[in-house]
């Protein structure tokens, strides 16, 4: 299985990418570990996580094709 | 989208977002639609403008906005539904937000609320602006006059735009 991870705002800048695919991650906590391995700078920033456009507040199981977004605090307007 | 006369075309506001500043032509187009709404007795409009803040002796010359477009659509739909359900006198809501570069003095957010009477038009417009700042997944990078930049976030208690 594979999930797509999107990086926004300052996180896109510090990781140098807007998007990366991760294979064989079963849960958000698995994914967090993989992201921290690939992009250790990310852990220094505050961000919220969404799965398929819905913000999540706890760990959850991921499914093939899910779109996960790492979102720093919003700044619209 | 720019037409052959160099004007922004309103139809290119897609899913609440437009590239670059919100132009006078876009604003005029939306204001022009008001005359068709003969059931409305009041319209309230909010225009958010990029401010040339001075920070550590550097002046903001522009903001570069980025957005999670699919989620902007979902969240803006929810905001419209919430306003229409909480303010029963409201007849329509328009929301346009910029992505990309918007220079100081240019407009980056437009909210237009129409209602049967003025009180709900004004109150609902204010509520919609607060929800947009809280809920829309949009990020802004302030670009200074020396071309350095800084990421900015909205503060909940901030009273300015």
gemmi code that builds the backbone of each chain (N, CA, C; Angstrom):
import gemmi

chains = {
    "A": [
        ("UNK", (0.827, -1.200, 0.000), (0.000, 0.000, 0.000), (0.865, 1.255, 0.000)),
        ("UNK", (0.286, 2.348, -0.439), (1.052, 3.588, -0.564), (0.169, 4.780, -0.172)),
        ("UNK", (0.754, 5.737, 0.555), (0.020, 6.963, 0.858), (0.809, 8.156, 0.312)),
        ("UNK", (0.047, 9.196, 0.021), (0.655, 10.421, -0.508), (0.701, 11.447, 0.622)),
        ("UNK", (1.856, 12.045, 0.841), (1.999, 13.040, 1.910), (2.290, 14.399, 1.288)),
        ("UNK", (1.491, 15.385, 1.667), (1.669, 16.751, 1.161), (2.270, 17.627, 2.254)),
        ("UNK", (3.186, 18.486, 1.872), (3.817, 19.428, 2.804), (3.425, 20.844, 2.394)),
        ("UNK", (3.001, 21.642, 3.368), (2.561, 23.002, 3.050), (3.349, 24.040, 3.844)),
        ("UNK", (3.299, 25.274, 3.329), (3.896, 26.416, 4.010), (5.367, 26.195, 4.291)),
        ("UNK", (5.760, 26.527, 5.518), (7.181, 26.428, 5.877), (7.686, 24.987, 5.772)),
        ("UNK", (6.782, 24.002, 5.919), (7.218, 22.600, 5.839), (7.644, 22.226, 4.424)),
        ("UNK", (6.995, 22.808, 3.422), (7.423, 22.579, 2.034), (8.810, 23.183, 1.820)),
        ("UNK", (9.026, 24.325, 2.476), (10.323, 24.987, 2.314), (11.450, 24.174, 2.977)),
        ("UNK", (11.232, 23.741, 4.219), (12.336, 23.066, 4.929), (12.579, 21.652, 4.409)),
        ("UNK", (11.542, 21.001, 3.873), (11.755, 19.656, 3.318), (12.213, 19.721, 1.865)),
        ("UNK", (11.994, 20.864, 1.220), (12.379, 21.001, -0.187), (11.450, 20.272, -1.130)),
        ("UNK", (10.244, 19.909, -0.641), (9.294, 19.216, -1.515), (7.856, 19.527, -1.094)),
        ("UNK", (6.944, 19.398, -2.051), (5.515, 19.556, -1.741), (4.843, 18.216, -1.500)),
        ("UNK", (5.484, 17.143, -1.950), (4.778, 15.864, -1.969), (5.765, 14.702, -1.973)),
        ("UNK", (5.445, 13.674, -1.191), (6.257, 12.449, -1.231), (5.345, 11.254, -0.954)),
        ("UNK", (5.589, 10.168, -1.660), (4.814, 8.949, -1.434), (5.569, 8.022, -0.478)),
        ("UNK", (4.837, 7.407, 0.427), (5.420, 6.447, 1.373), (4.708, 5.108, 1.202)),
        ("UNK", (5.509, 4.052, 1.146), (4.946, 2.703, 1.012), (4.939, 2.002, 2.369)),
        ("UNK", (3.975, 1.103, 2.526), (3.934, 0.203, 3.684), (3.934, 0.942, 5.016)),
        ("UNK", (3.065, 1.917, 5.131), (2.846, 2.553, 6.434), (1.405, 2.259, 6.838)),
        ("UNK", (1.243, 1.670, 8.013), (-0.098, 1.200, 8.399), (-0.901, 2.251, 9.149)),
        ("UNK", (-0.178, 3.113, 9.894), (-0.876, 4.085, 10.741), (-0.185, 5.448, 10.644)),
        ("UNK", (-0.853, 6.448, 11.205), (-0.258, 7.794, 11.253), (1.029, 7.775, 12.073)),
        ("UNK", (1.045, 7.022, 13.169), (2.277, 7.001, 13.977), (3.427, 6.336, 13.214)),
        ("UNK", (3.132, 5.295, 12.419), (4.168, 4.721, 11.524), (4.687, 5.789, 10.575)),
        ("UNK", (3.734, 6.508, 10.009), (4.096, 7.518, 9.014), (4.948, 8.618, 9.647)),
        ("UNK", (4.575, 9.025, 10.870), (5.358, 10.075, 11.550), (6.821, 9.657, 11.702)),
        ("UNK", (7.034, 8.391, 12.033), (8.409, 7.902, 12.191), (9.157, 7.957, 10.869)),
        ("UNK", (8.462, 7.558, 9.808), (9.107, 7.564, 8.479), (9.425, 8.991, 8.033)),
        ("UNK", (8.497, 9.894, 8.314), (8.733, 11.300, 7.933), (9.917, 11.864, 8.723)),
        ("UNK", (9.960, 11.527, 10.032), (11.067, 12.026, 10.868), (12.410, 11.475, 10.394)),
        ("UNK", (12.402, 10.230, 9.864), (13.645, 9.664, 9.309), (14.087, 10.426, 8.069)),
        ("UNK", (13.128, 10.675, 7.186), (13.472, 11.298, 5.894), (13.675, 12.809, 6.009)),
        ("UNK", (12.899, 13.419, 6.917), (12.942, 14.885, 7.040), (13.031, 15.263, 8.522)),
        ("UNK", (14.172, 15.051, 9.139), (14.265, 15.282, 10.599), (13.967, 16.717, 11.006)),
        ("UNK", (14.118, 17.682, 10.092), (13.859, 19.075, 10.427), (12.376, 19.342, 10.735)),
        ("UNK", (11.494, 18.473, 10.238), (10.050, 18.686, 10.403), (9.635, 18.711, 11.875)),
        ("UNK", (10.326, 17.915, 12.707), (9.893, 17.800, 14.107), (10.064, 19.106, 14.884)),
        ("UNK", (10.771, 20.081, 14.331), (10.961, 21.362, 15.023), (9.792, 22.325, 14.802)),
        ("UNK", (8.801, 21.917, 14.016), (7.704, 22.824, 13.665), (6.375, 22.302, 14.190)),
        ("UNK", (5.481, 23.251, 14.480), (4.110, 22.893, 14.823), (3.327, 22.647, 13.547)),
        ("UNK", (2.541, 21.593, 13.548), (1.658, 21.373, 12.395), (0.504, 20.455, 12.782)),
        ("UNK", (-0.568, 20.563, 12.014), (-1.685, 19.644, 12.151), (-1.665, 18.665, 10.982)),
        ("UNK", (-2.347, 17.555, 11.179), (-2.355, 16.517, 10.142), (-3.792, 16.301, 9.673)),
        ("UNK", (-3.956, 16.212, 8.360), (-5.269, 15.828, 7.822), (-5.114, 14.554, 7.002)),
        ("UNK", (-6.194, 13.795, 6.975), (-6.262, 12.612, 6.108), (-7.486, 12.781, 5.229)),
        ("UNK", (-7.259, 12.818, 3.934), (-8.341, 13.003, 2.959), (-9.216, 14.210, 3.303)),
        ("UNK", (-8.545, 15.327, 3.559), (-9.191, 16.634, 3.796), (-9.821, 16.801, 5.168)),
        ("UNK", (-9.680, 15.836, 6.061), (-10.244, 15.967, 7.409), (-9.101, 16.001, 8.426)),
        ("UNK", (-9.100, 17.040, 9.273), (-8.062, 17.139, 10.294), (-8.265, 16.039, 11.337)),
        ("UNK", (-7.179, 15.380, 11.711), (-7.283, 14.306, 12.712), (-6.544, 14.735, 13.977)),
        ("UNK", (-7.004, 14.213, 15.106), (-6.401, 14.585, 16.393), (-5.812, 13.389, 17.126)),
        ("UNK", (-5.871, 12.212, 16.515), (-5.289, 11.037, 17.158), (-4.808, 10.081, 16.074)),
        ("UNK", (-4.125, 9.040, 16.516), (-3.588, 8.066, 15.565), (-4.741, 7.381, 14.826)),
        ("UNK", (-4.485, 6.953, 13.607), (-5.515, 6.214, 12.877), (-4.863, 5.313, 11.835)),
        ("UNK", (-5.625, 4.317, 11.417), (-5.154, 3.384, 10.392), (-5.224, 4.069, 9.036)),
        ("UNK", (-4.189, 3.859, 8.237), (-4.163, 4.432, 6.885), (-4.504, 3.358, 5.860)),
        ("UNK", (-5.110, 3.813, 4.769), (-5.475, 2.896, 3.682), (-4.743, 3.285, 2.404)),
        ("UNK", (-4.628, 2.313, 1.529), (-3.955, 2.562, 0.255), (-4.607, 3.753, -0.462)),
        ("UNK", (-3.777, 4.674, -0.920), (-4.298, 5.824, -1.673), (-4.678, 7.016, -0.815)),
        ("UNK", (-4.575, 6.900, 0.509), (-4.908, 8.043, 1.373), (-3.986, 9.229, 1.076)),
        ("UNK", (-4.560, 10.430, 1.247), (-3.779, 11.655, 1.088), (-3.632, 12.304, 2.463)),
        ("UNK", (-2.412, 12.380, 2.931), (-2.117, 12.958, 4.246), (-1.458, 14.310, 4.028)),
        ("UNK", (-1.901, 15.317, 4.789), (-1.285, 16.647, 4.652), (-0.718, 17.084, 5.988)),
        ("UNK", (0.477, 17.643, 5.959), (1.117, 18.245, 7.143), (0.974, 19.747, 7.010)),
        ("UNK", (0.199, 20.335, 7.932), (-0.208, 21.724, 7.759), (0.240, 22.587, 8.928)),
        ("UNK", (1.147, 23.534, 8.699), (1.490, 24.498, 9.741), (0.259, 25.357, 10.078)),
        ("UNK", (0.334, 26.172, 11.148), (-0.810, 27.031, 11.492), (-1.256, 27.865, 10.292)),
        ("UNK", (-2.584, 27.989, 10.160), (-3.142, 28.670, 8.983), (-2.875, 30.181, 9.056)),
        ("UNK", (-2.861, 30.803, 7.879), (-2.538, 32.238, 7.832), (-3.280, 32.930, 6.697)),
        ("UNK", (-4.526, 32.520, 6.473), (-5.295, 33.128, 5.395), (-5.746, 34.539, 5.734)),
        ("UNK", (-6.216, 35.229, 4.723), (-6.756, 36.565, 4.923), (-5.733, 37.643, 4.619)),
    ],
    "B": [
        ("UNK", (-6.294, 34.295, -14.290), (-6.394, 34.402, -15.748), (-6.543, 35.876, -16.140)),
        ("UNK", (-5.793, 36.290, -17.150), (-5.844, 37.663, -17.626), (-6.419, 37.654, -19.044)),
        ("UNK", (-7.369, 38.537, -19.317), (-7.935, 38.570, -20.674), (-7.058, 39.429, -21.589)),
        ("UNK", (-7.508, 39.607, -22.829), (-6.676, 40.286, -23.826), (-6.438, 41.757, -23.483)),
        ("UNK", (-7.277, 42.325, -22.642), (-7.097, 43.715, -22.235), (-6.303, 43.839, -20.935)),
        ("UNK", (-5.764, 42.725, -20.484), (-4.967, 42.762, -19.261), (-5.806, 42.752, -17.999)),
        ("UNK", (-7.070, 42.369, -18.108), (-7.943, 42.371, -16.936), (-8.157, 40.952, -16.419)),
        ("UNK", (-8.281, 40.835, -15.106), (-8.576, 39.540, -14.509), (-10.005, 39.139, -14.878)),
        ("UNK", (-10.192, 37.874, -15.194), (-11.519, 37.401, -15.597), (-12.147, 36.675, -14.419)),
        ("UNK", (-13.342, 37.098, -14.056), (-13.975, 36.590, -12.839), (-14.226, 35.091, -12.900)),
        ("UNK", (-14.458, 34.539, -14.098), (-14.797, 33.119, -14.168), (-13.618, 32.245, -13.740)),
        ("UNK", (-12.423, 32.846, -13.639), (-11.279, 32.037, -13.240), (-11.139, 31.942, -11.717)),
        ("UNK", (-12.094, 32.485, -10.987), (-12.154, 32.198, -9.553), (-12.709, 30.784, -9.432)),
        ("UNK", (-11.821, 29.849, -9.103), (-12.232, 28.443, -9.087), (-12.118, 27.922, -7.671)),
        ("UNK", (-13.190, 27.357, -7.191), (-13.173, 26.826, -5.824), (-12.667, 27.865, -4.820)),
        ("UNK", (-13.148, 29.083, -4.978), (-12.878, 30.190, -4.052), (-11.495, 30.820, -4.212)),
        ("UNK", (-10.639, 30.300, -5.071), (-9.269, 30.805, -5.169), (-9.027, 31.483, -6.511)),
        ("UNK", (-8.181, 32.501, -6.484), (-7.778, 33.166, -7.725), (-6.279, 33.430, -7.668)),
        ("UNK", (-5.639, 33.359, -8.805), (-4.191, 33.605, -8.849), (-3.904, 35.092, -8.809)),
        ("UNK", (-3.020, 35.504, -7.898), (-2.649, 36.909, -7.803), (-3.699, 37.717, -7.066)),
        ("UNK", (-3.569, 39.057, -7.118), (-4.493, 39.904, -6.353), (-5.921, 39.841, -6.888)),
        ("UNK", (-6.861, 40.190, -6.023), (-8.269, 40.328, -6.435), (-8.401, 41.736, -7.016)),
        ("UNK", (-8.711, 41.803, -8.283), (-8.657, 43.082, -8.994), (-9.952, 43.879, -8.847)),
        ("UNK", (-9.860, 45.162, -9.198), (-11.052, 46.015, -9.199), (-12.132, 45.433, -10.105)),
        ("UNK", (-11.708, 44.807, -11.197), (-12.691, 44.253, -12.134), (-13.478, 43.111, -11.493)),
        ("UNK", (-12.758, 42.259, -10.750), (-13.442, 41.161, -10.050), (-14.418, 41.722, -9.019)),
        ("UNK", (-13.955, 42.720, -8.267), (-14.810, 43.320, -7.234), (-16.040, 43.966, -7.893)),
        ("UNK", (-15.808, 44.698, -8.973), (-16.918, 45.360, -9.673), (-17.922, 44.344, -10.193)),
        ("UNK", (-17.403, 43.221, -10.700), (-18.294, 42.189, -11.223), (-19.219, 41.683, -10.117)),
        ("UNK", (-18.632, 41.414, -8.943), (-19.440, 40.896, -7.835), (-20.439, 41.950, -7.356)),
        ("UNK", (-19.992, 43.203, -7.286), (-20.913, 44.263, -6.857), (-22.037, 44.435, -7.878)),
        ("UNK", (-21.699, 44.253, -9.153), (-22.716, 44.381, -10.205), (-23.817, 43.350, -10.090)),
        ("UNK", (-23.461, 42.173, -9.552), (-24.475, 41.100, -9.410), (-25.526, 41.447, -8.369)),
        ("UNK", (-25.198, 42.413, -7.485), (-26.114, 42.705, -6.379), (-27.459, 43.213, -6.854)),
        ("UNK", (-27.460, 43.911, -7.991), (-28.731, 44.486, -8.461), (-29.727, 43.411, -8.868)),
        ("UNK", (-29.201, 42.191, -9.115), (-30.099, 41.072, -9.466), (-30.764, 40.497, -8.219)),
        ("UNK", (-30.199, 40.792, -7.053), (-30.723, 40.195, -5.820), (-31.773, 41.124, -5.202)),
        ("UNK", (-32.921, 41.138, -5.806), (-33.940, 42.098, -5.360), (-34.591, 41.694, -4.042)),
        ("UNK", (-34.278, 40.466, -3.545), (-34.795, 40.073, -2.229), (-33.876, 40.535, -1.102)),
        ("UNK", (-32.729, 41.111, -1.447), (-31.790, 41.568, -0.423), (-31.948, 43.062, -0.181)),
        ("UNK", (-31.848, 43.429, 1.106), (-31.937, 44.847, 1.438), (-30.605, 45.426, 1.879)),
        ("UNK", (-29.590, 44.542, 2.028), (-28.280, 45.025, 2.456), (-27.181, 44.081, 2.035)),
        ("UNK", (-26.019, 44.643, 1.749), (-24.840, 43.850, 1.371), (-23.680, 44.346, 2.225)),
        ("UNK", (-22.912, 43.397, 2.749), (-21.727, 43.779, 3.512), (-20.518, 43.160, 2.834)),
        ("UNK", (-19.491, 43.985, 2.613), (-18.300, 43.485, 1.919), (-17.070, 43.719, 2.792)),
        ("UNK", (-16.208, 42.687, 2.835), (-14.911, 42.835, 3.508), (-13.825, 42.611, 2.473)),
        ("UNK", (-12.869, 43.533, 2.424), (-11.723, 43.395, 1.535), (-10.469, 43.361, 2.402)),
        ("UNK", (-9.745, 42.253, 2.348), (-8.481, 42.152, 3.075), (-7.346, 42.604, 2.175)),
        ("UNK", (-6.508, 43.478, 2.701), (-5.443, 44.089, 1.905), (-4.081, 43.754, 2.507)),
        ("UNK", (-3.101, 43.567, 1.653), (-1.737, 43.302, 2.135), (-1.152, 44.602, 2.687)),
        ("UNK", (-0.706, 44.517, 3.936), (-0.195, 45.679, 4.655), (1.333, 45.726, 4.544)),
        ("UNK", (1.871, 46.918, 4.341), (3.335, 47.075, 4.248), (3.905, 47.213, 5.648)),
        ("UNK", (3.768, 46.145, 6.445), (4.314, 46.165, 7.811), (5.825, 46.380, 7.781)),
        ("UNK", (6.317, 47.027, 8.837), (7.768, 47.153, 8.975), (8.196, 46.284, 10.146)),
        ("UNK", (9.073, 45.330, 9.885), (9.516, 44.382, 10.903), (11.044, 44.367, 10.907)),
        ("UNK", (11.609, 44.687, 12.056), (13.082, 44.721, 12.176), (13.726, 45.543, 11.059)),
        ("UNK", (13.161, 46.716, 10.842), (13.684, 47.687, 9.861), (13.516, 47.230, 8.404)),
        ("UNK", (12.753, 46.151, 8.202), (12.486, 45.716, 6.832), (10.993, 45.879, 6.551)),
        ("UNK", (10.671, 46.298, 5.344), (9.274, 46.544, 5.005), (8.727, 45.411, 4.137)),
        ("UNK", (7.490, 44.975, 4.443), (6.840, 43.938, 3.629), (6.463, 44.542, 2.282)),
        ("UNK", (6.961, 43.929, 1.197), (6.588, 44.445, -0.129), (5.522, 43.573, -0.792)),
        ("UNK", (5.394, 42.335, -0.340), (4.376, 41.437, -0.926), (4.173, 40.249, -0.002)),
        ("UNK", (3.074, 39.528, -0.226), (2.847, 38.246, 0.444), (2.659, 37.197, -0.634)),
        ("UNK", (3.295, 36.059, -0.442), (3.046, 34.932, -1.331), (2.149, 33.944, -0.592)),
        ("UNK", (0.947, 33.749, -1.115), (-0.019, 32.833, -0.499), (0.070, 31.459, -1.158)),
        ("UNK", (-0.061, 30.419, -0.338), (-0.222, 29.073, -0.880), (-1.397, 28.426, -0.158)),
        ("UNK", (-1.985, 27.407, -0.771), (-3.214, 26.828, -0.215), (-3.294, 25.341, -0.531)),
        ("UNK", (-3.997, 24.632, 0.338), (-4.363, 23.227, 0.085), (-5.718, 23.290, -0.599)),
        ("UNK", (-5.682, 23.288, -1.931), (-6.857, 23.708, -2.694), (-8.089, 22.842, -2.439)),
        ("UNK", (-7.909, 21.526, -2.390), (-9.075, 20.658, -2.175), (-9.722, 20.913, -0.814)),
        ("UNK", (-8.876, 21.163, 0.180), (-9.411, 21.384, 1.516), (-10.002, 22.788, 1.649)),
        ("UNK", (-9.446, 23.751, 0.925), (-10.053, 25.085, 0.903), (-11.492, 24.976, 0.415)),
        ("UNK", (-11.689, 24.209, -0.648), (-13.048, 24.042, -1.189), (-13.966, 23.433, -0.122)),
        ("UNK", (-13.492, 22.358, 0.527), (-14.320, 21.680, 1.526), (-14.629, 22.603, 2.707)),
        ("UNK", (-13.618, 23.326, 3.193), (-13.814, 24.184, 4.367), (-14.653, 25.421, 4.028)),
        ("UNK", (-14.439, 25.995, 2.855), (-15.236, 27.171, 2.475), (-16.695, 26.775, 2.261)),
        ("UNK", (-16.925, 25.581, 1.706), (-18.313, 25.089, 1.585), (-18.964, 25.002, 2.972)),
        ("UNK", (-18.195, 24.480, 3.946), (-18.733, 24.341, 5.317), (-19.036, 25.712, 5.913)),
        ("UNK", (-18.143, 26.687, 5.682), (-18.359, 28.032, 6.224), (-19.638, 28.628, 5.630)),
        ("UNK", (-19.828, 28.475, 4.334), (-21.031, 29.020, 3.697), (-22.291, 28.366, 4.295)),
        ("UNK", (-22.229, 27.030, 4.450), (-23.393, 26.322, 4.997), (-23.684, 26.773, 6.427)),
        ("UNK", (-22.620, 26.955, 7.217), (-22.796, 27.379, 8.608), (-23.422, 28.770, 8.681)),
        ("UNK", (-22.923, 29.695, 7.859), (-23.459, 31.063, 7.866), (-24.923, 31.054, 7.433)),
        ("UNK", (-25.224, 30.284, 6.385), (-26.610, 30.259, 5.889), (-27.542, 29.639, 6.919)),
        ("UNK", (-27.022, 28.696, 7.727), (-27.894, 28.084, 8.721), (-28.015, 28.946, 9.982)),
        ("UNK", (-26.947, 29.670, 10.347), (-26.985, 30.499, 11.565), (-27.663, 31.851, 11.338)),
        ("UNK", (-27.624, 32.334, 10.100), (-28.191, 33.659, 9.790), (-29.273, 33.471, 8.727)),
        ("UNK", (-30.499, 33.304, 9.181), (-31.569, 32.899, 8.261), (-31.972, 34.009, 7.292)),
        ("UNK", (-31.544, 35.242, 7.574), (-31.881, 36.362, 6.686), (-30.861, 36.505, 5.542)),
        ("UNK", (-29.746, 35.747, 5.649), (-28.694, 35.851, 4.622), (-29.150, 35.146, 3.346)),
        ("UNK", (-28.956, 35.819, 2.221), (-29.405, 35.264, 0.934), (-28.244, 34.748, 0.079)),
        ("UNK", (-27.045, 35.300, 0.246), (-25.907, 34.782, -0.525), (-24.585, 35.172, 0.117)),
        ("UNK", (-23.556, 34.369, -0.187), (-22.195, 34.632, 0.318), (-21.215, 34.384, -0.828)),
        ("UNK", (-20.335, 35.319, -1.056), (-19.230, 35.113, -1.995), (-17.925, 35.194, -1.211)),
        ("UNK", (-17.025, 34.252, -1.495), (-15.695, 34.243, -0.878), (-14.662, 34.087, -1.992)),
        ("UNK", (-13.675, 34.974, -2.018), (-12.550, 34.825, -2.963), (-11.266, 35.071, -2.182)),
        ("UNK", (-10.316, 34.149, -2.316), (-9.007, 34.306, -1.667), (-7.925, 34.176, -2.721)),
        ("UNK", (-6.869, 34.959, -2.567), (-5.741, 34.899, -3.501), (-4.805, 33.746, -3.185)),
        ("UNK", (-4.172, 33.219, -4.228), (-2.958, 32.411, -4.081), (-1.889, 33.055, -4.966)),
        ("UNK", (-0.624, 32.796, -4.626), (0.459, 33.426, -5.376), (0.816, 34.780, -4.774)),
        ("UNK", (1.476, 35.601, -5.582), (2.021, 36.872, -5.081), (0.959, 37.980, -5.085)),
        ("UNK", (0.838, 38.660, -3.934), (-0.023, 39.842, -3.826), (0.826, 40.945, -3.181)),
        ("UNK", (0.965, 42.062, -3.869), (1.840, 43.137, -3.382), (1.138, 44.000, -2.328)),
        ("UNK", (1.930, 44.706, -1.536), (1.370, 45.609, -0.520), (0.411, 46.584, -1.187)),
        ("UNK", (-0.757, 46.757, -0.574), (-1.772, 47.641, -1.125), (-2.783, 46.932, -1.999)),
        ("UNK", (-2.493, 45.690, -2.368), (-3.440, 44.934, -3.202), (-4.350, 44.071, -2.314)),
        ("UNK", (-5.453, 43.626, -2.907), (-6.478, 42.888, -2.162), (-6.252, 41.382, -2.301)),
        ("UNK", (-6.320, 40.676, -1.141), (-6.091, 39.223, -1.162), (-7.290, 38.417, -0.659)),
        ("UNK", (-8.270, 39.090, -0.091), (-9.466, 38.375, 0.398), (-10.692, 39.238, 0.167)),
        ("UNK", (-11.728, 38.610, -0.369), (-13.010, 39.299, -0.535), (-14.102, 38.416, 0.060)),
        ("UNK", (-14.930, 39.013, 0.896), (-16.117, 38.333, 1.417), (-17.295, 39.277, 1.201)),
        ("UNK", (-18.307, 38.794, 0.526), (-19.492, 39.603, 0.241), (-20.718, 38.832, 0.717)),
        ("UNK", (-21.444, 39.415, 1.655), (-22.627, 38.760, 2.215), (-23.843, 39.643, 1.962)),
        ("UNK", (-24.885, 39.047, 1.433), (-26.142, 39.752, 1.191), (-27.210, 39.184, 2.109)),
        ("UNK", (-28.085, 40.073, 2.571), (-29.152, 39.632, 3.474), (-30.383, 40.514, 3.271)),
        ("UNK", (-31.478, 40.055, 3.832), (-32.709, 40.840, 3.731), (-32.557, 42.191, 4.410)),
        ("UNK", (-31.809, 42.203, 5.513), (-31.656, 43.425, 6.306), (-30.206, 43.602, 6.752)),
        ("UNK", (-29.848, 44.840, 7.102), (-28.439, 45.177, 7.308), (-27.765, 44.442, 8.465)),
        ("UNK", (-28.513, 44.230, 9.549), (-27.854, 43.694, 10.740), (-27.224, 42.335, 10.455)),
        ("UNK", (-27.987, 41.426, 9.833), (-27.448, 40.088, 9.560), (-26.373, 40.144, 8.472)),
        ("UNK", (-26.511, 41.051, 7.515), (-25.462, 41.172, 6.480), (-24.128, 41.506, 7.134)),
        ("UNK", (-24.132, 42.487, 8.039), (-22.887, 42.939, 8.682), (-22.339, 41.868, 9.622)),
        ("UNK", (-23.212, 41.311, 10.466), (-22.762, 40.325, 11.455), (-22.261, 39.048, 10.783)),
        ("UNK", (-22.995, 38.596, 9.776), (-22.607, 37.354, 9.092), (-21.306, 37.538, 8.323)),
        ("UNK", (-21.092, 38.714, 7.751), (-19.849, 38.974, 7.022), (-18.668, 38.912, 7.990)),
        ("UNK", (-18.831, 39.536, 9.148), (-17.763, 39.522, 10.156), (-17.469, 38.088, 10.615)),
        ("UNK", (-18.539, 37.320, 10.850), (-18.368, 35.926, 11.280), (-17.664, 35.107, 10.199)),
        ("UNK", (-18.042, 35.321, 8.943), (-17.428, 34.568, 7.837), (-15.931, 34.867, 7.748)),
        ("UNK", (-15.554, 36.130, 7.931), (-14.133, 36.498, 7.863), (-13.351, 35.793, 8.977)),
        ("UNK", (-13.914, 35.780, 10.186), (-13.224, 35.113, 11.296), (-13.058, 33.615, 11.023)),
        ("UNK", (-14.106, 32.989, 10.483), (-14.030, 31.552, 10.184), (-13.008, 31.271, 9.088)),
        ("UNK", (-12.950, 32.148, 8.098), (-11.976, 31.983, 7.010), (-10.561, 32.014, 7.571)),
        ("UNK", (-10.297, 32.970, 8.456), (-8.938, 33.087, 9.002), (-8.586, 31.886, 9.898)),
        ("UNK", (-9.615, 31.334, 10.541), (-9.372, 30.202, 11.439), (-9.311, 28.860, 10.696)),
        ("UNK", (-10.153, 28.694, 9.683), (-10.378, 27.347, 9.115), (-9.750, 27.092, 7.754)),
        ("UNK", (-9.500, 28.138, 6.957), (-9.021, 27.862, 5.593), (-7.537, 27.491, 5.601)),
        ("UNK", (-7.191, 26.371, 4.978), (-5.777, 25.971, 4.918), (-5.011, 26.794, 3.881)),
        ("UNK", (-4.632, 27.984, 4.338), (-3.896, 28.940, 3.496), (-2.680, 29.398, 4.300)),
        ("UNK", (-1.562, 29.569, 3.612), (-0.327, 30.001, 4.286), (0.229, 31.227, 3.585)),
        ("UNK", (0.891, 32.086, 4.385), (1.442, 33.279, 3.753), (2.895, 33.496, 4.137)),
        ("UNK", (3.643, 33.852, 3.113), (5.067, 34.136, 3.259), (5.246, 35.618, 2.985)),
        ("UNK", (5.644, 36.355, 4.022), (5.890, 37.786, 3.827), (7.236, 37.976, 3.149)),
        ("UNK", (7.235, 38.747, 2.076), (8.470, 39.011, 1.337), (8.845, 40.475, 1.587)),
        ("UNK", (10.077, 40.679, 2.065), (10.520, 42.021, 2.446), (11.236, 42.729, 1.303)),
        ("UNK", (11.476, 44.027, 1.527), (12.083, 44.830, 0.455), (13.521, 44.424, 0.134)),
        ("UNK", (14.152, 43.630, 1.038), (15.499, 43.134, 0.695), (15.438, 41.703, 0.143)),
        ("UNK", (14.208, 41.253, -0.193), (13.940, 39.924, -0.765), (14.098, 38.765, 0.222)),
        ("UNK", (14.349, 39.057, 1.491), (14.276, 37.993, 2.497), (12.790, 37.716, 2.769)),
        ("UNK", (12.503, 36.639, 3.489), (11.094, 36.320, 3.737), (10.894, 35.696, 5.109)),
        ("UNK", (9.642, 35.680, 5.509), (9.288, 35.104, 6.809), (7.876, 34.534, 6.698)),
        ("UNK", (7.676, 33.325, 7.255), (6.333, 32.728, 7.273), (5.535, 33.324, 8.420)),
        ("UNK", (4.284, 33.609, 8.153), (3.456, 34.262, 9.166), (2.257, 33.383, 9.480)),
        ("UNK", (1.750, 33.457, 10.709), (0.533, 32.732, 11.045), (-0.468, 33.669, 11.701)),
        ("UNK", (-1.750, 33.290, 11.591), (-2.796, 34.109, 12.195), (-2.819, 33.897, 13.699)),
        ("UNK", (-3.005, 34.979, 14.427), (-3.151, 34.895, 15.873), (-4.620, 35.016, 16.190)),
        ("UNK", (-5.102, 34.148, 17.093), (-6.544, 34.106, 17.359), (-7.082, 35.418, 17.900)),
        ("UNK", (-6.289, 36.114, 18.715), (-6.789, 37.330, 19.348), (-6.473, 38.588, 18.536)),
        ("UNK", (-5.854, 38.381, 17.386), (-5.463, 39.537, 16.586), (-6.722, 40.199, 16.027)),
        ("UNK", (-6.812, 41.497, 16.151), (-8.020, 42.165, 15.690), (-7.896, 42.713, 14.278)),
        ("UNK", (-6.675, 42.782, 13.766), (-6.490, 43.310, 12.416), (-6.664, 42.238, 11.369)),
        ("UNK", (-6.520, 42.617, 10.076), (-6.662, 41.631, 9.012), (-5.304, 41.088, 8.625)),
    ],
}
model = gemmi.Model(1)
for chain_id, residues in chains.items():
    chain = gemmi.Chain(chain_id)
    for i, (resn, *xyz) in enumerate(residues, 1):
        res = gemmi.Residue()
        res.name, res.seqid = resn, gemmi.SeqId(i, " ")
        for name, pos in zip(("N", "CA", "C"), xyz):
            atom = gemmi.Atom()
            atom.name, atom.element = name, gemmi.Element(name[0])
            atom.pos, atom.b_iso = gemmi.Position(*pos), 0.0
            res.add_atom(atom)
        chain.add_residue(res)
    model.add_chain(chain)
structure = gemmi.Structure()
structure.add_model(model)
structure.setup_entities()
